[in-house]
Amino acid sequence: MDLTALTALELGQAIRRGEVSPTEAVRQAMERIRREQSDNHTYITVTEELALEQAKRLEQHLPDRPLAGVPAGLKDNLCTAHLPTTCASRMLAEFVSPYDATVVERFAASGGILLGKHNMDEFAMGSTGETSWFGTVKNPWDKTRTAGGSSAGSAASVASGTCWYALASDTGGSIRQPAAHCGVTGMKPTYGTVSRYGLIAHASSLDQIGPIARTAEDCAAVLDVLRGQDPKDGTTVPVTGPSLLEQLTGTLDGVRIGLPVELLDKVEEGVRRGVLETAEVLKARGAVVEKCTLPLVQETVAAYYILSSAQASSNLARYDGVKYGWRDQTATNANQLYARSRSQGFGAEVRRRILMGTFVLSAGHYDAWYRRALETQEQVKQVWNELLQRYDLLLTPVTPGAAPKLGHYGDNPLAMYLDDVFTVGVNLTGLPAIAFPCAPDAEGHPLGVQLIGRAMEDGVVLNGAHCVQQETAYHLRRPEKGEVK
């Protein structure tokens, strides 16, 4: 029985019924990892021995949780005790965390099995999976294309069947964009509903941990494990009411959905068609879909990159070659130690964003850039909140087109930044959003659409995607079936 063909919840049900053991699931996943890892670089650390130990313990006592016994992977910016946590950087290549992130503790307590740590763009900075010190992540649908980023390894692993779900992070679309490029489902929850304790920060006010899986239903089950207030993270908020799984009603009667039509002028024809077809499916499930306008789109991208780079510059200042991380051995004074360690330990994209962040925070430029970006963020929040008073959900593209070819952006990072135009607003506003597959392009490459909801209404967002997936089968397509022409 090919267990990798099952969704995470289907595998969990089979394990609880005694039809399959956690050990069998781990062994099948490891076979695929061994077959694909050398070419795809989806994992930085593979924990086969640990996974088998966890599986055997769970066979003795299985928690009564939907995903107990289901193997998964973690993005390698989530701290795991006694295991490497590298952020895909030379700077942390030898770092072993002394503690678990809160989400890792909750994952383990729910019966999760850790297959390994997923590759990513270095320090979560990038949109292609090409900035990792440990090698480029390739798209399992087409090895000449990127897997998206920064959660490249997580999305590619779920798509290729080397894990059933993954815990990743989303700063400006880092869950949703690779999910769209790899033909899987990714959820960025409301900011503050999932603890960030133990997540190595990129931009603290924008980062949020969330799941990547095959279905919206799987994502709901994972978030039911992760959500909730954490005394270790002062930005978390209490979560009340029914579980997210219980909120998947399968109907959208009375739900109003806004479709910002001007966004469709910025995408390839395949994406445009996919969004419009999804709108028709939502209507068939009872929703009212209306055309609307979403202002400040270009300003949102500019504000995001100023604010995220400023916060990254501050967060990454701790990596100085003194306490931990990469350390240059040739320096003869403190200034040389700092400069050489950071120059050698960080890759080009990370250095670029540190320099940009330092510039906008400097005394001569703070008011002109950073303060104006904060003001723009407040304007974006106001516009989005006003729009979501009229609509329960917004339906948008995730990316302008299919995954680009490897090396497509070359020395033009600005073009890569502009491809985040549909995702970064969700992080500036703290709202929940889900990306899921729609009809592929003419060559069979995956494409995605996005639903965005009000703060704390993650269940409404998940239910919207769940309704579409009950009517379509795009989320069940698999790369190994050879569906790319």
Long-range contacts (C-beta under 8 A, 24 or more apart in sequence): 2-28, 3-28, 4-28, 4-29, 4-32, 4-161, 4-162, 4-164, 5-161, 5-478, 6-164, 7-164, 7-213, 7-214, 7-215, 7-217, 7-218, 8-67, 8-70, 8-72, 8-164, 8-165, 8-213, 8-214, 8-215, 8-218, 8-221, 8-222, 9-66, 9-67, 9-215, 9-217, 9-218, 9-221, 11-69, 11-70, 11-164, 12-65, 12-66, 12-67, 12-68, 12-69, 12-70, 12-221, 13-66, 15-62, 15-68, 15-69, 15-70, 16-62, 16-68, 16-69, 21-55, 21-59, 21-69, 22-54, 22-55, 22-56, 22-58, 22-59, 22-62, 22-69, 22-70, 22-71, 22-113, 23-52, 23-55, 23-56, 23-59, 25-55, 25-69, 25-70, 25-71, 25-113, 25-164, 26-51, 26-52, 26-55, 26-71, 26-113, 26-115, 27-52, 29-71, 29-115, 29-161, 29-162, 29-163, 29-164, 30-115, 32-160, 32-161, 32-162, 33-115, 33-116, 33-162, 36-140, 36-160, 36-162, 37-162, 39-138, 39-143, 40-137, 40-138, 40-140, 40-143, 40-156, 40-160, 41-119, 41-132, 41-134, 41-135, 41-136, 41-137, 41-138, 41-153, 42-118, 42-119, 42-137, 42-152, 42-153, 42-156, 42-157, 42-160, 42-162, 43-73, 43-115, 43-116, 43-117, 43-118, 43-119, 43-153, 43-157, 43-162, 44-76, 44-84, 44-86, 44-88, 44-116, 44-117, 44-118, 44-119, 44-132, 44-134, 44-153, 45-76, 45-83, 45-84, 45-86, 45-116, 45-117, 46-115, 46-116, 47-83, 47-114, 47-115, 47-116, 47-117, 48-115, 48-116, 50-83, 50-114, 51-113, 51-114, 51-115, 51-116, 54-108, 54-113, 54-114, 55-113, 58-111, 58-113, 62-111, 63-109, 63-110, 63-111, 65-110, 65-111, 65-225, 66-221, 66-224, 66-245, 67-110, 67-111, 67-112, 67-165, 67-221, 67-222, 67-225, 68-110, 68-111, 68-112, 69-111, 69-113, 70-111, 70-112, 70-113, 70-164, 70-165, 71-112, 71-113, 71-114, 71-115, 71-163, 71-164, 72-107, 72-112, 72-113, 72-114, 72-115, 72-163, 72-164, 72-165, 72-166, 72-167, 73-114, 73-115, 73-116, 73-117, 73-118, 73-153, 73-154, 73-157, 73-162, 73-163, 73-166, 73-167, 74-104, 74-107, 74-114, 74-116, 74-117, 74-118, 74-166, 74-167, 75-117, 75-118, 75-120, 75-151, 75-153, 75-154, 75-166, 75-167, 75-168, 75-169, 76-117, 76-118, 76-119, 76-120, 76-153, 77-120, 77-123, 77-124, 77-169, 77-199, 77-200, 77-202, 78-103, 78-104, 78-117, 78-167, 78-169, 78-198, 78-199, 78-200, 78-209, 79-104, 79-198, 79-199, 79-200, 80-104, 80-114, 80-117, 83-117, 84-117, 85-117, 85-200, 86-117, 86-133, 86-134, 87-120, 87-122, 87-123, 87-124, 87-200, 88-119, 88-120, 88-121, 88-122, 88-123, 88-131, 88-132, 88-133, 88-134, 89-122, 89-123, 89-133, 89-345, 89-346, 89-347, 89-350, 90-133, 90-326, 90-344, 90-345, 90-346, 90-347, 91-319, 91-325, 91-326, 91-342, 91-345, 91-346, 92-200, 92-319, 92-324, 92-325, 92-326, 93-133, 93-326, 95-324, 95-325, 97-198, 99-198, 100-198, 101-195, 101-197, 101-198, 101-199, 102-195, 102-197, 102-198, 102-230, 102-232, 102-233, 103-167, 103-194, 103-195, 103-198, 103-199, 103-209, 103-226, 104-167, 104-198, 106-225, 106-226, 106-228, 107-167, 107-225, 107-226, 110-225, 112-225, 115-162, 115-163, 118-151, 118-152, 118-153, 118-154, 118-157, 118-166, 118-168, 119-152, 119-153, 120-149, 120-150, 120-151, 120-152, 120-153, 120-154, 121-149, 121-150, 121-152, 121-174, 121-349, 122-346, 122-347, 122-349, 122-350, 123-200, 123-202, 123-312, 123-316, 123-346, 123-350, 124-150, 124-151, 124-169, 124-171, 124-174, 124-202, 124-207, 125-150, 125-202, 125-312, 125-349, 125-350, 125-353, 126-150, 126-349, 126-416, 127-173, 127-177, 127-416, 127-417, 127-419, 127-420, 128-152, 128-404, 128-406, 128-408, 128-409, 128-416, 129-153, 129-156, 129-178, 130-406, 130-407, 131-347, 131-348, 131-349, 131-350, 133-347, 136-406, 138-406, 139-181, 139-182, 139-403, 140-182, 140-479, 141-182, 141-183, 141-403, 141-444, 141-445, 141-446, 141-479, 141-483, 141-484, 142-403, 142-445, 142-484, 144-405, 144-406, 145-181, 145-402, 145-403, 145-404, 145-405, 145-406, 145-445, 146-181, 146-403, 146-404, 146-405, 146-406, 146-408, 147-178, 147-181, 147-182, 147-403, 148-177, 148-178, 148-179, 148-180, 148-181, 148-182, 148-399, 148-403, 149-174, 149-177, 149-178, 150-174, 150-178, 151-175, 151-178, 151-179, 151-186, 151-212, 152-178, 154-178, 154-212, 155-179, 155-181, 155-182, 155-184, 155-186, 155-212, 156-182, 158-182, 158-184, 158-212, 158-213, 158-214, 159-183, 159-184, 159-446, 159-478, 159-479, 160-479, 160-480, 161-478, 161-480, 164-213, 164-214, 164-218, 165-211, 165-212, 165-213, 165-214, 165-218, 165-219, 165-222, 166-211, 166-212, 166-213, 167-209, 167-210, 167-211, 167-222, 167-226, 168-209, 168-210, 168-211, 168-212, 169-199, 169-202, 169-207, 169-208, 169-209, 169-210, 170-207, 170-208, 170-209, 170-210, 170-427, 171-202, 171-203, 171-206, 171-207, 171-208, 171-308, 171-427, 172-206, 172-304, 172-308, 172-420, 172-423, 172-424, 172-427, 173-398, 173-420, 173-422, 173-423, 173-424, 173-426, 173-427, 175-210, 175-211, 175-212, 175-435, 176-398, 176-423, 176-426, 176-433, 176-434, 176-435, 176-448, 176-450, 177-398, 177-399, 177-419, 177-420, 177-423, 177-435, 178-212, 179-212, 179-398, 179-435, 179-436, 179-448, 180-398, 180-399, 180-435, 180-437, 180-446, 180-447, 180-448, 180-449, 180-450, 181-399, 181-402, 181-403, 181-446, 181-448, 182-403, 182-446, 183-437, 183-440, 183-446, 183-448, 183-474, 183-475, 183-477, 183-479, 184-212, 184-213, 184-214, 184-437, 184-475, 185-212, 185-213, 185-214, 185-215, 185-216, 185-218, 185-219, 185-434, 185-435, 185-436, 185-437, 185-465, 185-469, 185-475, 186-210, 186-211, 186-212, 186-213, 186-219, 186-434, 186-435, 186-436, 187-211, 187-212, 187-216, 187-219, 187-223, 187-432, 187-433, 187-434, 187-435, 187-458, 187-461, 187-462, 188-426, 188-427, 188-432, 188-433, 188-434, 189-223, 189-227, 189-432, 189-458, 190-430, 190-431, 190-432, 190-455, 190-456, 190-457, 190-458, 191-235, 191-427, 191-430, 191-431, 191-455, 192-235, 192-236, 192-237, 192-430, 193-223, 193-227, 193-228, 193-236, 193-237, 193-239, 193-456, 193-458, 194-223, 194-226, 194-227, 194-236, 195-226, 195-228, 195-229, 195-230, 195-232, 195-233, 195-236, 196-233, 196-235, 196-236, 197-230, 197-232, 197-233, 201-311, 201-315, 202-308, 202-311, 202-312, 202-315, 203-307, 203-308, 203-311, 203-312, 203-315, 204-311, 204-315, 205-307, 205-311, 206-304, 206-307, 206-308, 206-311, 206-427, 206-428, 208-427, 214-475, 214-476, 215-466, 215-469, 215-475, 216-248, 216-434, 216-436, 216-462, 216-463, 216-465, 216-466, 216-469, 217-245, 217-248, 217-466, 217-469, 219-434, 219-462, 220-244, 220-245, 220-247, 220-248, 220-459, 220-462, 220-466, 221-245, 223-458, 223-462, 237-456, 241-459, 242-459, 244-458, 244-459, 244-462, 247-459, 247-460, 247-462, 247-463, 248-459, 248-462, 248-463, 248-466, 249-463, 250-285, 250-463, 250-466, 250-467, 250-470, 251-285, 251-286, 251-467, 252-282, 252-285, 252-286, 252-287, 252-463, 252-464, 252-467, 253-286, 254-286, 254-288, 255-286, 255-287, 255-288, 255-392, 255-393, 255-460, 255-464, 256-287, 256-288, 256-290, 256-390, 256-391, 256-392, 256-393, 257-282, 257-287, 257-288, 257-289, 257-290, 257-391, 257-392, 257-393, 257-394, 257-395, 257-451, 257-464, 258-289, 258-290, 258-291, 258-292, 258-387, 258-390, 258-391, 258-393, 258-394, 258-395, 259-289, 259-290, 259-291, 259-292, 259-394, 259-395, 259-396, 260-291, 260-292, 260-293, 260-294, 260-394, 260-396, 261-291, 261-292, 261-293, 262-293, 262-294, 262-297, 263-294, 263-297, 263-396, 263-397, 263-422, 264-397, 266-397, 266-400, 266-421, 267-397, 267-399, 267-400, 267-401, 268-400, 268-401, 268-402, 268-441, 270-401, 270-402, 270-439, 270-440, 270-441, 270-442, 270-447, 271-397, 271-399, 271-400, 271-401, 271-438, 271-447, 272-397, 273-439, 274-397, 274-438, 274-439, 274-447, 274-448, 274-449, 275-395, 275-396, 275-397, 275-438, 275-449, 277-438, 277-439, 278-395, 278-438, 278-449, 278-468, 279-395, 281-467, 281-468, 281-471, 281-472, 282-395, 282-464, 282-467, 282-468, 284-471, 285-467, 285-468, 285-470, 285-471, 287-393, 287-464, 287-467, 289-395, 290-391, 292-387, 292-390, 292-391, 292-394, 294-383, 294-384, 294-387, 294-394, 294-396, 295-383, 296-376, 296-379, 296-380, 296-383, 297-421, 297-425, 298-421, 299-376, 299-379, 299-380, 300-376, 300-380, 300-421, 300-424, 300-425, 300-428, 301-417, 301-418, 301-420, 301-421, 301-424, 302-373, 302-376, 303-373, 303-374, 303-376, 303-377, 303-380, 303-428, 304-420, 304-424, 304-425, 304-427, 304-428, 305-356, 305-417, 305-424, 306-356, 306-360, 306-369, 306-370, 306-373, 307-370, 307-373, 307-374, 307-377, 307-428, 308-353, 308-357, 309-353, 309-354, 309-356, 309-357, 309-360, 310-357, 310-360, 310-361, 310-370, 310-373, 311-357, 312-350, 312-353, 312-354, 312-357, 313-353, 313-354, 313-355, 313-356, 313-357, 313-358, 313-361, 314-357, 314-361, 316-346, 316-350, 316-354, 319-345, 319-346, 321-345, 349-413, 352-413, 377-428, 380-425, 380-428, 380-429, 381-428, 381-429, 384-425, 384-429, 384-431, 385-429, 388-431, 388-452, 388-453, 388-454, 392-453, 392-454, 392-457, 392-460, 393-451, 393-452, 393-453, 393-460, 393-461, 393-464, 394-451, 394-452, 394-453, 395-449, 395-450, 395-451, 396-422, 396-449, 396-450, 396-452, 397-422, 397-448, 397-449, 397-450, 398-422, 398-423, 398-435, 398-448, 398-449, 398-450, 399-423, 399-447, 399-448, 401-441, 401-447, 402-441, 402-443, 402-445, 402-446, 402-447, 403-445, 403-446, 422-450, 423-450, 426-452, 430-455, 431-455, 432-456, 432-457, 432-458, 432-461, 433-461, 434-461, 434-462, 434-464, 434-465, 436-465, 436-468, 436-469, 436-474, 436-475, 437-474, 437-475, 437-477, 438-472, 438-474, 439-474, 440-474, 440-477, 440-483, 442-485, 443-484, 443-485, 444-483, 444-484, 444-485, 445-484, 446-474, 446-477
